[in-house]
Amino acid sequence: MSEQSRHLSADEIVTLKFAAHRQLARWSNKPRLSPYQHAQRSALKRAVRVLEDKALAHGCELHVPGEGVDA
């Protein structure tokens, strides 16, 4: 991953939240979801909760887990 792609701007976070909410709305209108869709829906709900954290309002840095990033 390049250094430029390791950052999400505030606008990119808003766009991700919009897309996630749109997909969740689509799934809420389906009478039945496959087990895969249920798992994806749960993961998407968790991701939205993270994206809604006020600490991310102005963007965020992305790091690979266990990459040894200085805190």
C-alpha positions as CSV (number, residue, x, y, z in Angstrom):
1,M,0.0,0.0,0.0
2,S,1.5,3.4,-0.9
3,E,1.8,6.2,1.6
4,Q,-0.8,8.2,-0.3
5,S,-3.4,5.5,0.0
6,R,-2.9,5.0,3.7
7,H,-5.1,8.0,4.6
8,L,-8.8,8.5,4.3
9,S,-10.0,12.1,4.1
10,A,-13.2,13.2,5.9
11,D,-15.0,13.2,2.5
12,E,-13.9,9.7,1.8
13,I,-15.2,8.6,5.2
14,V,-18.5,10.3,4.6
15,T,-18.7,8.5,1.2
16,L,-18.0,5.1,2.8
17,K,-20.7,5.7,5.4
18,F,-23.2,6.7,2.7
19,A,-22.4,3.6,0.6
20,A,-22.6,1.3,3.7
21,H,-25.9,2.7,4.8
22,R,-27.3,2.3,1.3
23,Q,-26.3,-1.3,1.2
24,L,-27.7,-2.0,4.6
25,A,-31.0,-0.4,3.4
26,R,-31.0,-2.7,0.4
27,W,-30.5,-5.7,2.6
28,S,-33.2,-4.6,5.1
29,N,-35.7,-4.7,2.2
30,K,-34.9,-8.3,1.3
31,P,-37.1,-10.9,2.9
32,R,-34.3,-13.5,3.0
33,L,-30.6,-13.2,3.1
34,S,-28.1,-15.9,2.5
35,P,-25.7,-16.9,5.3
36,Y,-23.0,-15.1,3.4
37,Q,-25.1,-11.9,3.2
38,H,-25.9,-12.1,6.9
39,A,-22.2,-12.3,7.7
40,Q,-21.5,-9.4,5.3
41,R,-24.3,-7.4,6.8
42,S,-22.9,-7.9,10.3
43,A,-19.4,-6.9,9.2
44,L,-20.8,-3.8,7.5
45,K,-22.7,-2.8,10.6
46,R,-19.5,-3.0,12.6
47,A,-17.6,-1.0,10.0
48,V,-20.2,1.7,10.1
49,R,-20.0,1.9,13.9
50,V,-16.2,2.5,13.5
51,L,-16.7,5.1,10.7
52,E,-19.2,7.0,12.8
53,D,-16.6,7.5,15.6
54,K,-16.2,11.3,16.0
55,A,-12.4,10.8,16.2
56,L,-12.5,10.1,12.5
57,A,-14.5,13.2,11.5
58,H,-11.4,14.8,9.9
59,G,-10.0,11.7,8.3
60,C,-7.7,8.9,9.5
61,E,-4.5,7.0,8.9
62,L,-4.7,3.3,7.9
63,H,-2.3,0.8,9.2
64,V,-1.8,-2.9,8.7
65,P,-2.5,-4.8,12.0
66,G,0.7,-5.7,13.7
67,E,2.8,-3.5,11.4
68,G,4.6,-1.9,14.4
69,V,3.1,1.5,14.2
70,D,4.3,3.9,16.9
71,A,1.4,5.0,19.1
